[in-house]
């Protein structure tokens, strides 16, 4: 197994892309800490994949610190962090309220930053680790009517580059930019938009996340 004896935290891992990652990591032998704001959802998924769980709001520094304290006490190490929490938002630059802007930035960007800080310090204790930030195509080319979401994803890309520079060479930091992958969030908010790549009707019917 590729991830035997590894401990991984996947934030936002009860739905969508995060859930798929948590399941894949568990299949490859990792001990996965399932995360959600909702304890019962996290507990259910953890039970399904044989992992641990913790409920926390990643925009709350105190709750994030408690989550990593739990990981340190329960598992003594963290090998992999996947930042996968995302909140979508409607409203262009002229329409979005300051409260909504701050909400999206705090969850989508500050939450990633806080988790990277805690995970990086834990990983430095044993001299290795991998951090993966899930971003979105709109962070590079923007999306009409999605000002806060697009800007937050662009900022995540910059955060990834900065963290990679600061934590090298012992800790690897990478970003994954997803397109529309058929999740409920993508279907609800961007169902009218064409996929990133047109699929040939003769091509295999690949599963979506």
C-alpha positions as CSV (number, residue, x, y, z in Angstrom):
1,X,0.0,0.0,0.0
2,X,1.3,3.4,-1.0
3,X,0.4,5.1,2.3
4,X,0.9,2.4,4.9
5,X,1.9,3.8,8.3
6,X,1.0,7.4,7.2
7,X,-1.3,9.7,9.1
8,X,-3.3,12.1,6.9
9,X,-5.7,15.0,7.7
10,X,-8.2,15.8,5.0
11,X,-10.2,18.9,5.8
12,X,-13.7,19.1,4.4
13,X,-13.7,15.3,3.9
14,X,-17.4,14.4,4.3
15,X,-18.5,15.6,0.9
16,X,-17.3,16.2,-2.7
17,X,-13.5,16.1,-3.5
18,X,-12.4,15.8,0.1
19,X,-14.5,12.7,0.6
20,X,-13.0,11.1,-2.5
21,X,-9.5,11.8,-1.3
22,X,-10.2,10.5,2.2
23,X,-11.5,7.2,0.8
24,X,-8.6,6.9,-1.6
25,X,-6.1,7.5,1.2
26,X,-7.7,4.9,3.4
27,X,-7.7,2.4,0.6
28,X,-3.9,3.0,0.3
29,X,-3.4,2.2,4.0
30,X,-3.3,5.7,5.6
31,X,-4.9,6.5,8.9
32,X,-7.2,9.3,7.9
33,X,-8.5,12.0,10.2
34,X,-11.9,13.0,8.7
35,X,-12.8,16.6,9.2
36,X,-16.1,18.5,9.0
37,X,-17.8,21.3,10.9
38,X,-20.5,18.7,11.7
39,X,-19.4,16.0,14.1
40,X,-21.9,13.4,13.1
41,X,-21.0,13.6,9.4
42,X,-17.3,13.3,10.3
43,X,-18.0,10.4,12.6
44,X,-20.0,8.5,10.0
45,X,-17.4,8.8,7.3
46,X,-14.6,7.9,9.7
47,X,-16.5,4.8,10.6
48,X,-16.9,3.9,7.0
49,X,-13.2,4.1,6.2
50,X,-11.8,3.0,9.5
51,X,-10.3,6.4,10.4
52,X,-10.4,9.0,13.1
53,X,-12.4,12.3,13.0
54,X,-12.6,15.8,14.4
55,X,-15.2,18.5,14.1
56,X,-13.9,22.1,13.7
57,X,-14.6,25.4,12.0
58,X,-11.4,26.1,10.1
59,X,-12.1,29.8,10.2
60,X,-11.8,29.7,14.1
61,X,-8.1,29.6,15.2
62,X,-9.0,28.1,18.6
63,X,-10.9,25.2,17.0
64,X,-8.1,24.6,14.5
65,X,-5.5,24.5,17.3
66,X,-7.7,22.0,19.2
67,X,-7.9,19.8,16.1
68,X,-4.1,19.6,15.8
69,X,-3.7,19.1,19.5
70,X,-6.0,16.1,19.1
71,X,-3.9,14.8,16.3
72,X,-0.7,15.2,18.2
73,X,-2.0,13.4,21.3
74,X,-3.8,10.7,19.5
75,X,-1.4,10.0,16.6
76,X,1.9,11.7,17.6
77,X,2.6,12.7,14.0
78,X,1.1,14.0,10.8
79,X,2.5,13.0,7.4
80,X,-0.1,14.5,5.0
81,X,-2.4,17.5,5.1
82,X,-5.0,18.0,2.4
83,X,-6.8,21.4,2.5
84,X,-10.1,20.8,0.8
85,X,-12.6,23.0,2.6
86,X,-14.4,25.4,0.3
87,X,-17.4,27.7,0.5
88,X,-18.9,29.1,-2.6
89,X,-20.5,32.6,-3.0
90,X,-22.5,34.6,-5.4
91,X,-21.9,38.3,-6.2
92,X,-19.6,40.3,-8.4
93,X,-17.2,43.0,-7.2
94,X,-20.0,45.6,-7.1
95,X,-22.6,43.4,-5.4
96,X,-20.9,41.4,-2.7
97,X,-21.2,42.6,0.8
98,X,-18.2,43.1,3.1
99,X,-19.6,40.5,5.5
100,X,-19.9,37.9,2.7
101,X,-16.4,38.8,1.4
102,X,-14.9,38.3,4.9
103,X,-16.8,35.1,5.4
104,X,-15.5,33.5,2.2
105,X,-11.9,34.7,2.7
106,X,-11.8,33.5,6.3
107,X,-13.0,30.0,5.4
108,X,-11.4,29.5,2.1
109,X,-8.0,31.2,2.7
110,X,-7.4,31.8,6.4
111,X,-8.5,28.3,7.1
112,X,-5.9,26.9,4.8
113,X,-3.2,29.2,6.3
114,X,-4.0,28.1,9.9
115,X,-3.9,24.4,9.0
116,X,-0.6,24.8,7.1
117,X,0.9,26.6,10.1
118,X,0.0,23.8,12.5
119,X,0.7,20.9,10.1
120,X,4.1,22.4,9.1
121,X,5.2,22.7,12.7
122,X,4.2,19.1,13.4
123,X,5.9,17.8,10.3
124,X,9.1,19.6,11.1
125,X,9.3,17.6,14.3
126,X,10.0,14.4,12.2
127,X,11.6,16.1,9.3
128,X,9.2,15.3,6.4
129,X,5.6,15.8,5.2
130,X,3.4,16.7,2.3
131,X,0.8,19.4,2.2
132,X,-1.7,19.6,-0.7
133,X,-4.0,22.6,-1.3
134,X,-7.1,22.1,-3.4
135,X,-7.8,25.2,-5.5
136,X,-10.0,25.9,-8.5
137,X,-9.7,27.0,-12.1
138,X,-11.5,30.3,-11.3
139,X,-8.6,31.3,-9.2
140,X,-6.5,31.7,-12.4
141,X,-9.0,33.1,-14.8
142,X,-11.9,34.3,-12.6
143,X,-15.6,33.7,-13.0
144,X,-18.3,36.3,-13.5
145,X,-20.4,36.8,-10.4
146,X,-18.1,34.9,-8.2
147,X,-15.8,37.6,-6.9
148,X,-15.0,36.4,-3.4
149,X,-14.7,32.7,-4.4
150,X,-12.4,33.4,-7.4
151,X,-10.2,35.8,-5.4
152,X,-9.9,33.3,-2.5
153,X,-8.8,30.6,-4.9
154,X,-6.2,32.8,-6.5
155,X,-4.9,33.7,-3.1
156,X,-4.7,30.0,-2.2
157,X,-2.5,29.5,-5.3
158,X,-0.2,32.2,-4.0
159,X,-0.3,30.8,-0.5
160,X,0.8,27.4,-1.9
161,X,3.8,28.9,-3.6
162,X,4.8,30.8,-0.5
163,X,4.5,27.8,1.8
164,X,6.4,25.7,-0.7
165,X,9.3,28.2,-0.5
166,X,9.2,28.5,3.3
167,X,8.9,24.8,4.1
168,X,11.3,23.3,1.6
169,X,13.2,21.0,1.4
170,X,11.8,18.8,4.1
171,X,8.1,19.5,3.6
172,X,6.6,19.4,0.1
173,X,3.7,21.8,-0.6
174,X,1.7,21.3,-3.8
175,X,-1.5,22.7,-5.2
176,X,-4.2,21.0,-7.3
177,X,-6.5,23.1,-9.4
178,X,-9.7,21.4,-10.1
179,X,-12.2,22.2,-12.8
180,X,-15.9,21.2,-12.7
181,X,-15.9,17.7,-11.5
182,X,-19.5,16.9,-11.0
183,X,-19.8,17.6,-7.3
184,X,-23.1,18.9,-5.9
185,X,-21.4,22.3,-5.3
186,X,-20.2,22.5,-8.9
187,X,-23.5,21.4,-10.3
188,X,-25.5,23.9,-8.2
189,X,-23.3,27.0,-8.7
190,X,-21.9,26.4,-12.2
191,X,-24.2,24.0,-13.9
192,X,-24.6,26.4,-16.8
193,X,-20.9,26.6,-17.5
194,X,-19.2,24.3,-20.0
195,X,-16.6,21.8,-18.6
196,X,-12.9,22.8,-18.7
197,X,-12.4,20.3,-21.5
198,X,-14.9,19.1,-24.1
199,X,-15.2,15.3,-23.9
200,X,-15.2,13.2,-27.1
201,X,-18.3,11.1,-27.1
202,X,-16.1,8.1,-28.0
203,X,-13.8,8.6,-25.0
204,X,-14.2,6.5,-21.9
205,X,-16.7,7.7,-19.4
206,X,-14.3,8.6,-16.6
207,X,-15.8,8.9,-13.1
208,X,-16.1,12.4,-11.6
209,X,-15.3,13.4,-8.1
